[in-house]
Amino acid sequence: MDKKIELDATSSESMPPGLLRLLASLIYDSFLLFAIVMSYGGLIVLVKIVLLGNESALEYQYNPLTKTITLFGLYVSIGSYFYFCWRKRGQTLGMKTWQIKLQDLNGKLPSSKQCILRILVGSIAFALFGLGFFWRYLTPQKASWQDIASETEIILVKRT
């Protein structure tokens, strides 16, 4: 009987999390992302004031180039949050709270290339109304687009 308990404990480490747990983690992380977006916006306003002066900054009209640069900077800021969290521990704060972890297929922390691929493909999946995320429920592999592209997986972890 003790062996069965041990097997259940080890097998839970490689189980994929359910949809509600993934969404809860994403919602939790969205609060942190909101803070990152607000900080980035404050930085942009500060840069405009320093470069253009207080009055001119209020009247400044973005042209297509500055819009593109600003949006790219926002994308990098948000992507950096995920990149650094995944490279350091394999978990964002939301993932840690909901006991899920990102790892490569060998059970190790994802490499830089895998994290960047996951961010890029995940952005496309998100932009297409989450189709790439829900792909895991349409295929027998139970892998989303970003899992397939980056050769990573999200698993449940035991609380420590």
Beta strands, then each sheet from edge to edge (+ up, - down):
strand 1: 100-104
strand 2: 152-156
sheet 1: 1+ 2-
end
